[in-house]
Amino acid sequence: MLVIGGGATGLGVAVQAALEGRSVVLVEARDFASGTSSRSTKLLHGGVRYLAQGHIRLVREALRERAIVLGLAPHLAQPLPFVVHERRWVSWAVTAVGLKLYQWMAGRLSLGPTEVISQQGMNAIAPVLPGTVAGVRYWDGQFEDARLALALAQTAQAAGAQVRNHVRVVGLVQQGGAWQVGLQDAWTGQTATLHANCVVNATGVWVDAMRQLALAAVEAPKTLQALVKPSQGVHWVIDRALLPIQEAVLVPHTSDGRVLFAVPWLGSTVIGTTDTPRHDAPLEPRPMAEELAFLLSETERALGVRLRAQDVKSVWVGLRPLVNGGSSGATAQISREHLIAREAPGFVTVTGGKWTTYRSMAQEVMAALAGDLPVPERQAHTQRHTLFGAPQPGAQPVSLRDAPGLHLLGSQAAKVAHAPGSEESLGLGLTAAVVRHAAQSEWAITVEDMLARRWRVLFLDARLAARMAPRVAELLQQETGIDPALPAFLALCEQYQLPASYC
């Protein structure tokens, strides 16, 4: 079977299928998690606001999957306390009851108690929060999304899958009960033809384009009804000293009713997100002026921090593949539940959902293909098959709230710590040895692969990423012999910076 798309969903399917003993190839047109899957709010969560919307089944599933993922990669996914601050006693009471229900639904999988916090207690946690009468602490999870995606790719490969990034699908034709797929390497230009009994379209917000390519070959060309309604979310990162929190802060009621998070992550503080509908799906979406204005005003109004342009170290934008419900309402009200559609023999599209439920989505995809595939050689047991790089049981992982370091490599850290280049520090915990390791063992080809996803410098400090990029490019070219696309990455660094004239 062929899986198209190297985000959380596609990689989860590849792991599931490979562990079942199937012959699997996964291709990703850019880099693993280069789209939505590296641009999340870094929260591994059961979905508090989905509970408020009445999506009980979705919340139960997500709470179960949250606990599983925390156990599969404890160096990349960990429990995190959240504090909700309220300005009115009525809102505080409703929030407290709702979060108690959230904990009760988790049952034995609960990550910690839900606690009422007085105004004095809130001031001790985050003294800058204005207007708070009281708060509530509850527990969810956080994770390092790009490296978790990489761990899935490595797990699939270790189980026998062939996994390739920077390889795109250029043709998709049904032939004799199977699929003939044209592939092209983005860097060499070489093409190949692959024959697959089944194809899984897991291309996120771009699934409709792949559906059009595939289904036009099955029937007369026609305009398909779109399955995805993209929504754009913007986050920005500030220095931890400007908002010195060790627990995530949730603002449940912003000026326009959206939810705002401030999350301690890799030594910095992430603030977001927006939720803005859009009708296209660019590979590198840009923040809209109204989104930046919203984040600026809410950072000051709700979190008590007045920012200057130079205080914002990075701004990133991600597109969410929300299942199109056929309505024109706000995307924040569309369910994050996923959709799996078998649209032709041996062709399945999967879209929607969220990071937390990638594993259960993969199981459902394989069930949808049951009529197209033989009985699996073995059961996968993905709920207890730890991911590549997971440390030994009992090891105490370094907190994801701390600055990045070798601990993010998990069980591979010791090997890299003493490899050639380990004495050359490039910045933000990155060494030349880590770059060489990423090129040799983690599919890193471009500077963007390295500084955006193998090491999250672009997402943490875009200006620093630009300064580090030339040396990283040299190291990558030495290892791969391929042009690491330095000019393109430097242009991307400019895009991830807030213009000096903005604040």
C-alpha positions as CSV (number, residue, x, y, z in Angstrom):
1,M,0.0,0.0,0.0
2,L,1.0,3.6,-0.6
3,V,0.5,6.4,1.9
4,I,0.6,9.9,0.5
5,G,1.4,12.5,3.1
6,G,4.0,12.6,5.9
7,G,2.0,14.4,8.5
8,A,0.7,12.9,11.7
9,T,-2.2,11.1,10.0
10,G,-0.2,9.6,7.2
11,L,2.7,8.6,9.4
12,G,0.3,7.0,11.9
13,V,-1.2,4.9,9.1
14,A,2.3,3.8,7.9
15,V,3.2,2.7,11.4
16,Q,-0.1,0.8,11.8
17,A,0.3,-0.9,8.4
18,A,4.0,-1.8,8.8
19,L,3.4,-3.3,12.3
20,E,0.7,-5.4,10.7
21,G,3.3,-6.9,8.4
22,R,2.2,-5.2,5.3
23,S,4.3,-3.9,2.4
24,V,4.2,-0.1,2.9
25,V,5.6,2.9,1.1
26,L,5.0,6.5,2.4
27,V,5.9,9.6,0.4
28,E,5.9,13.2,1.4
29,A,6.2,16.0,-1.2
30,R,8.1,18.3,1.2
31,D,9.3,17.2,4.6
32,F,7.7,15.2,7.4
33,A,5.3,17.4,9.3
34,S,6.1,20.4,7.2
35,G,2.5,21.4,7.0
36,T,-0.1,21.5,9.8
37,S,1.6,18.8,11.9
38,S,4.6,21.0,12.9
39,R,2.5,24.2,13.5
40,S,0.2,23.1,16.3
41,T,-0.2,24.8,19.7
42,K,1.9,22.0,21.0
43,L,-1.0,20.6,23.1
44,L,-1.7,16.9,23.4
45,H,-5.2,17.3,24.7
46,G,-8.6,15.7,25.2
47,G,-10.4,18.8,24.0
48,V,-11.9,20.9,26.8
49,R,-13.8,23.2,24.4
50,Y,-15.1,20.2,22.5
51,L,-16.7,19.1,25.8
52,A,-18.4,22.5,25.9
53,Q,-19.6,21.9,22.4
54,G,-21.1,18.6,23.4
55,H,-18.7,16.3,21.5
56,I,-18.6,13.7,24.3
57,R,-17.4,10.8,22.1
58,L,-14.6,12.8,20.6
59,V,-13.5,13.9,24.1
60,R,-13.5,10.3,25.5
61,E,-11.5,9.1,22.5
62,A,-9.0,11.9,22.8
63,L,-8.5,11.4,26.6
64,R,-7.7,7.7,25.9
65,E,-5.3,8.5,23.1
66,R,-3.7,11.3,25.1
67,A,-2.7,8.7,27.8
68,I,-1.4,6.3,25.1
69,V,0.8,8.9,23.3
70,L,2.3,10.1,26.6
71,G,3.5,6.5,27.2
72,L,4.8,5.9,23.7
73,A,7.3,8.8,23.6
74,P,7.8,10.3,27.1
75,H,10.7,12.4,26.0
76,L,8.4,14.1,23.4
77,A,5.0,14.1,25.1
78,Q,4.4,15.0,28.7
79,P,1.7,16.1,31.2
80,L,1.3,19.8,31.7
81,P,-0.7,21.8,34.2
82,F,-3.1,24.5,32.8
83,V,-4.5,27.4,34.7
84,V,-7.7,29.1,33.7
85,H,-8.2,32.6,35.0
86,E,-11.7,34.1,35.3
87,R,-12.8,37.7,35.8
88,R,-16.4,36.9,36.9
89,W,-17.5,34.5,39.7
90,V,-20.2,33.0,37.6
91,S,-17.8,32.1,34.8
92,W,-15.4,30.7,37.4
93,A,-18.1,28.4,38.8
94,V,-19.1,27.1,35.3
95,T,-15.4,26.6,34.4
96,A,-14.7,24.7,37.7
97,V,-17.6,22.4,37.2
98,G,-16.7,21.7,33.5
99,L,-13.1,20.9,34.3
100,K,-14.1,18.6,37.1
101,L,-16.3,16.8,34.6
102,Y,-13.3,16.7,32.2
103,Q,-11.2,15.0,34.9
104,W,-14.0,12.6,35.8
105,M,-14.3,11.6,32.1
106,A,-10.5,10.7,32.1
107,G,-11.0,8.4,35.0
108,R,-7.9,6.4,35.8
109,L,-6.2,8.1,32.9
110,S,-6.3,11.5,34.6
111,L,-3.0,13.3,34.6
112,G,-3.7,15.3,37.8
113,P,-6.3,16.8,40.0
114,T,-8.5,19.7,39.1
115,E,-8.0,22.4,41.8
116,V,-9.6,25.7,42.6
117,I,-7.0,28.5,42.9
118,S,-7.6,31.7,44.9
119,Q,-6.7,35.1,43.5
120,Q,-3.6,35.1,45.7
121,G,-2.6,31.7,44.4
122,M,-3.1,32.9,40.8
123,N,-0.8,35.9,41.4
124,A,1.9,33.5,42.5
125,I,1.6,31.5,39.3
126,A,1.4,34.4,36.8
127,P,1.4,37.8,38.5
128,V,0.8,39.6,35.3
129,L,-2.7,38.3,34.7
130,P,-5.1,41.3,35.1
131,G,-8.5,41.3,36.6
132,T,-8.6,37.8,37.9
133,V,-11.0,36.9,40.7
134,A,-10.0,33.2,40.9
135,G,-8.9,30.4,38.8
136,V,-8.9,26.6,38.2
137,R,-5.9,24.3,37.5
138,Y,-6.4,21.2,35.4
139,W,-4.1,18.8,33.5
140,D,-3.6,18.0,29.9
141,G,-0.5,17.3,27.8
142,Q,2.1,19.0,25.6
143,F,4.4,17.6,23.0
144,E,7.1,18.5,20.5
145,D,5.1,17.9,17.3
146,A,7.8,17.9,14.6
147,R,10.0,15.5,16.4
148,L,7.1,13.2,17.3
149,A,6.3,13.0,13.6
150,L,9.9,12.1,13.0
151,A,9.7,9.4,15.6
152,L,6.7,8.0,13.8
153,A,8.6,8.0,10.5
154,Q,11.5,6.2,12.2
155,T,9.2,3.7,13.8
156,A,7.5,2.9,10.5
157,Q,10.9,2.4,8.8
158,A,12.1,0.2,11.6
159,A,9.0,-2.0,11.1
160,G,9.8,-2.4,7.4
161,A,8.1,0.5,5.7
162,Q,9.9,2.5,3.0
163,V,9.6,6.2,4.0
164,R,10.7,9.1,1.7
165,N,10.4,12.8,2.1
166,H,10.8,15.3,-0.8
167,V,9.1,12.9,-3.2
168,R,5.8,14.0,-4.7
169,V,3.1,12.2,-6.6
170,V,2.8,13.3,-10.2
171,G,0.4,10.8,-11.6
172,L,-2.3,8.4,-10.2
173,V,-4.1,6.0,-12.5
174,Q,-6.2,3.0,-11.6
175,Q,-5.1,0.0,-13.7
176,G,-6.2,-3.6,-13.5
177,G,-7.6,-3.4,-10.0
178,A,-4.5,-1.6,-8.7
179,W,-3.0,1.8,-8.8
180,Q,-0.1,3.0,-11.0
181,V,1.5,6.0,-9.2
182,G,4.1,8.3,-10.8
183,L,6.7,9.7,-8.3
184,Q,9.3,12.4,-8.7
185,D,12.2,13.2,-6.4
186,A,12.2,16.9,-5.7
187,W,16.0,17.3,-5.7
188,T,17.3,14.9,-8.4
189,G,14.2,15.2,-10.7
190,Q,14.3,11.4,-11.1
191,T,11.0,9.7,-11.7
192,A,9.7,6.3,-10.8
193,T,6.5,4.3,-11.1
194,L,5.0,2.4,-8.2
195,H,2.3,-0.2,-8.3
196,A,0.1,-0.3,-5.2
197,N,-3.0,-2.3,-4.4
198,C,-4.2,0.5,-2.1
199,V,-3.6,4.2,-1.8
200,V,-4.2,6.3,1.3
201,N,-4.6,10.0,0.7
202,A,-3.5,11.7,3.9
203,T,-2.4,15.0,2.6
204,G,-4.1,17.3,5.1
205,V,-5.6,20.5,3.8
206,W,-4.5,19.4,0.3
207,V,-6.5,16.2,0.2
208,D,-9.0,17.6,-2.3
209,A,-6.3,18.2,-5.0
210,M,-5.1,14.6,-4.6
211,R,-8.7,13.3,-4.8
212,Q,-9.2,15.2,-8.1
213,L,-6.0,13.7,-9.5
214,A,-7.0,10.1,-8.5
215,L,-10.7,10.2,-9.1
216,A,-10.5,11.9,-12.5
217,A,-8.7,8.7,-13.6
218,V,-11.6,6.5,-12.4
219,E,-14.5,8.5,-13.8
220,A,-15.0,11.3,-16.3
221,P,-13.4,14.5,-14.9
222,K,-15.7,16.4,-12.7
223,T,-15.6,18.9,-9.9
224,L,-15.6,17.1,-6.6
225,Q,-17.3,18.5,-3.5
226,A,-14.5,19.7,-1.2
227,L,-14.0,17.6,1.9
228,V,-11.9,20.2,3.7
229,K,-12.6,23.8,4.9
230,P,-9.2,25.2,5.8
231,S,-8.8,27.4,8.9
232,Q,-5.7,29.4,9.6
233,G,-4.1,29.6,13.0
234,V,-1.4,32.1,14.0
235,H,1.0,31.7,17.0
236,W,3.9,33.8,18.1
237,V,6.7,33.2,20.5
238,I,8.2,35.6,23.1
239,D,11.0,35.3,25.6
240,R,10.0,33.4,28.8
241,A,11.1,36.4,30.8
242,L,8.3,38.6,29.4
243,L,5.7,36.1,30.5
244,P,7.4,33.9,33.1
245,I,5.0,31.0,33.4
246,Q,5.8,27.4,34.2
247,E,2.2,26.3,33.7
248,A,0.1,26.9,30.6
249,V,-2.5,29.6,30.8
250,L,-5.9,29.3,29.1
251,V,-8.0,32.4,28.4
252,P,-11.4,31.0,27.8
253,H,-13.1,34.2,26.7
254,T,-11.2,36.7,24.5
255,S,-12.8,39.9,23.1
256,D,-14.4,38.0,20.3
257,G,-15.1,34.7,22.1
258,R,-12.2,32.7,20.9
259,V,-9.8,30.8,23.2
260,L,-6.3,32.0,23.8
261,F,-3.3,29.9,25.1
262,A,0.0,30.9,26.6
263,V,2.2,27.8,26.7
264,P,5.7,27.3,28.1
265,W,7.6,25.4,25.4
266,L,11.3,24.7,24.8
267,G,12.4,27.6,27.0
268,S,10.1,30.2,25.4
269,T,6.4,31.1,25.7
270,V,4.0,30.4,22.8
271,I,0.9,32.5,22.5
272,G,-2.0,31.7,20.2
273,T,-4.0,30.9,18.4
274,T,-6.3,32.5,15.9
275,D,-9.0,30.7,13.9
276,T,-9.6,32.3,10.6
277,P,-11.4,30.7,7.6
278,R,-9.7,30.8,4.2
279,H,-10.5,29.5,0.8
280,D,-7.1,28.5,-0.4
281,A,-4.3,26.4,1.1
282,P,-0.8,27.9,0.4
283,L,2.3,25.9,1.4
284,E,3.5,28.8,3.5
285,P,0.5,30.8,4.6
286,R,1.1,34.3,6.0
287,P,-0.5,35.9,9.0
288,M,-3.3,38.3,8.2
289,A,-3.2,41.8,9.6
290,E,-6.4,41.3,11.7
291,E,-4.9,38.1,13.2
292,L,-1.7,40.0,14.3
293,A,-3.9,42.8,15.7
294,F,-6.0,40.2,17.7
295,L,-2.9,38.6,19.2
296,L,-1.4,41.9,20.0
297,S,-4.5,43.2,21.8
298,E,-5.3,40.0,23.6
299,T,-1.7,39.5,24.8
300,E,-2.0,42.9,26.5
301,R,-5.7,42.6,27.6
302,A,-5.8,39.1,28.8
303,L,-2.1,38.4,29.7
304,G,-1.0,41.8,30.8
305,V,2.0,42.0,28.4
306,R,2.6,44.9,26.1
307,L,4.8,43.8,23.2
308,R,7.2,45.6,20.9
309,A,8.0,44.1,17.5
310,Q,11.4,43.0,18.6
311,D,9.9,41.1,21.5
312,V,8.2,38.7,19.1
313,K,10.9,36.1,18.2
314,S,8.9,34.1,15.7
315,V,5.5,34.1,14.1
316,W,4.2,31.0,12.5
317,V,1.0,30.1,10.6
318,G,-0.6,26.7,10.3
319,L,-3.7,25.5,8.3
320,R,-6.1,23.1,10.0
321,P,-7.9,20.6,7.7
322,L,-11.4,21.0,9.1
323,V,-14.0,18.6,7.7
324,N,-16.4,20.7,5.5
325,G,-19.8,20.6,7.1
326,G,-21.4,22.5,4.2
327,S,-22.1,25.5,6.4
328,S,-20.6,29.0,6.1
329,G,-20.2,29.5,9.9
330,A,-17.0,30.2,11.8
331,T,-14.4,27.5,11.6
332,A,-14.0,27.5,15.3
333,Q,-17.4,25.9,15.6
334,I,-16.6,23.0,13.1
335,S,-15.8,19.7,14.8
336,R,-12.3,18.5,14.8
337,E,-13.6,15.0,14.2
338,H,-12.1,13.3,11.2
339,L,-13.5,11.8,8.0
340,I,-12.5,8.6,6.3
341,A,-13.9,8.1,2.7
342,R,-13.4,5.1,0.5
343,E,-14.0,6.8,-2.8
344,A,-12.8,4.1,-5.2
345,P,-11.6,0.5,-4.9
346,G,-8.3,0.7,-3.0
347,F,-8.4,4.5,-2.6
348,V,-9.2,6.0,0.8
349,T,-9.0,9.7,1.8
350,V,-8.6,10.6,5.5
351,T,-8.8,14.2,6.7
352,G,-9.7,16.3,9.8
353,G,-9.0,15.0,13.3
354,K,-6.1,16.2,15.4
355,W,-2.7,15.2,16.5
356,T,-3.9,13.5,19.7
357,T,-6.0,10.9,17.9
358,Y,-3.5,10.0,15.1
359,R,-3.3,6.4,16.3
360,S,-7.0,5.6,16.4
361,M,-7.5,7.3,13.1
362,A,-4.9,5.0,11.6
363,Q,-6.7,2.0,12.9
364,E,-9.9,3.2,11.3
365,V,-8.2,3.8,8.0
366,M,-6.9,0.2,7.9
367,A,-10.4,-1.0,8.8
368,A,-11.8,1.0,5.8
369,L,-9.3,-0.9,3.6
370,A,-10.2,-4.3,4.9
371,G,-12.0,-5.3,1.7
372,D,-9.0,-4.3,-0.4
373,L,-6.2,-5.9,1.6
374,P,-5.5,-9.5,2.8
375,V,-5.8,-10.4,6.4
376,P,-2.8,-8.8,8.3
377,E,0.1,-11.1,9.2
378,R,-0.1,-10.0,12.8
379,Q,-1.8,-7.6,15.2
380,A,-0.1,-4.2,15.5
381,H,-0.6,-3.4,19.2
382,T,0.3,0.3,18.5
383,Q,-1.1,1.3,21.9
384,R,2.0,-0.2,23.5
385,H,4.6,-0.2,20.8
386,T,6.9,2.6,22.0
387,L,8.1,5.0,19.3
388,F,11.6,5.1,18.0
389,G,13.9,6.9,20.4
390,A,11.8,6.5,23.5
391,P,14.0,6.2,26.6
392,Q,14.1,3.1,28.8
393,P,11.2,2.7,31.2
394,G,11.8,4.5,34.5
395,A,14.1,7.2,32.9
396,Q,13.2,10.7,34.0
397,P,12.7,12.8,30.9
398,V,13.7,16.5,30.7
399,S,10.8,18.8,30.7
400,L,9.6,20.1,27.4
401,R,9.2,23.5,29.1
402,D,13.0,23.6,29.2
403,A,15.3,24.9,26.4
404,P,16.0,22.4,23.6
405,G,18.9,20.0,24.0
406,L,20.1,16.5,23.2
407,H,17.4,15.0,25.4
408,L,15.0,15.6,22.5
409,L,16.8,12.8,20.7
410,G,15.8,10.3,23.3
411,S,17.7,7.1,23.2
412,Q,19.9,8.5,20.4
413,A,21.3,11.3,22.6
414,A,24.2,9.4,24.0
415,K,25.5,8.4,20.6
416,V,25.3,12.0,19.3
417,A,26.8,13.5,22.4
418,H,30.2,12.0,21.6
419,A,30.1,12.1,17.8
420,P,32.4,14.3,15.7
421,G,31.2,17.9,15.8
422,S,29.8,17.6,19.3
423,E,32.1,20.3,20.5
424,E,30.9,22.8,17.9
425,S,27.9,24.8,19.3
426,L,25.8,26.5,16.7
427,G,23.2,28.0,19.1
428,L,20.1,27.1,21.0
429,G,21.5,23.8,22.1
430,L,22.3,22.6,18.5
431,T,25.7,21.2,17.7
432,A,27.4,20.2,14.4
433,A,27.1,16.6,15.5
434,V,23.3,16.9,15.7
435,V,23.2,18.4,12.2
436,R,25.3,15.5,10.8
437,H,23.2,13.0,12.6
438,A,20.0,14.5,11.2
439,A,21.4,14.3,7.7
440,Q,22.6,10.7,8.2
441,S,19.7,9.2,10.1
442,E,16.7,11.6,10.1
443,W,16.2,12.5,6.4
444,A,17.3,16.1,6.8
445,I,18.3,17.6,3.4
446,T,17.5,21.3,3.5
447,V,18.3,24.0,6.0
448,E,14.6,24.3,6.6
449,D,14.4,20.5,7.4
450,M,17.1,21.1,10.0
451,L,16.3,24.4,11.6
452,A,12.5,24.3,11.3
453,R,11.7,20.7,12.3
454,R,14.7,18.6,13.4
455,W,15.6,21.5,15.7
456,R,12.9,24.1,16.2
457,V,15.1,27.3,15.9
458,L,12.9,28.9,13.2
459,F,9.8,28.5,15.4
460,L,11.6,29.7,18.5
461,D,13.7,32.6,17.1
462,A,13.6,33.4,13.4
463,R,16.5,36.0,13.6
464,L,18.7,33.4,15.3
465,A,17.8,30.8,12.7
466,A,19.0,33.2,9.9
467,R,22.3,33.6,11.7
468,M,22.8,29.9,12.1
469,A,21.7,28.9,8.6
470,P,25.0,29.4,6.6
471,R,27.0,27.0,8.8
472,V,24.1,24.5,8.9
473,A,24.0,24.6,5.1
474,E,27.7,23.8,4.9
475,L,27.3,20.8,7.2
476,L,24.3,19.4,5.3
477,Q,25.9,19.8,1.9
478,Q,29.0,18.0,3.2
479,E,26.8,15.1,4.4
480,T,24.3,14.8,1.5
481,G,26.0,16.4,-1.5
482,I,22.6,18.1,-2.2
483,D,22.0,21.9,-2.4
484,P,20.4,22.6,1.0
485,A,18.4,25.6,-0.3
486,L,19.9,28.3,1.9
487,P,18.5,31.3,0.1
488,A,15.0,29.9,0.3
489,F,15.4,29.4,4.1
490,L,16.7,32.9,4.6
491,A,13.6,34.3,2.9
492,L,11.5,32.1,5.1
493,C,13.2,33.5,8.2
494,E,12.1,37.0,7.1
495,Q,8.5,35.8,6.8
496,Y,8.6,34.4,10.4
497,Q,9.6,37.8,11.8
498,L,7.1,40.5,12.8
499,P,7.8,43.7,10.8
500,A,9.5,46.3,13.0
501,S,6.8,48.8,12.1
502,Y,4.0,46.6,13.4
503,C,3.9,47.2,17.2
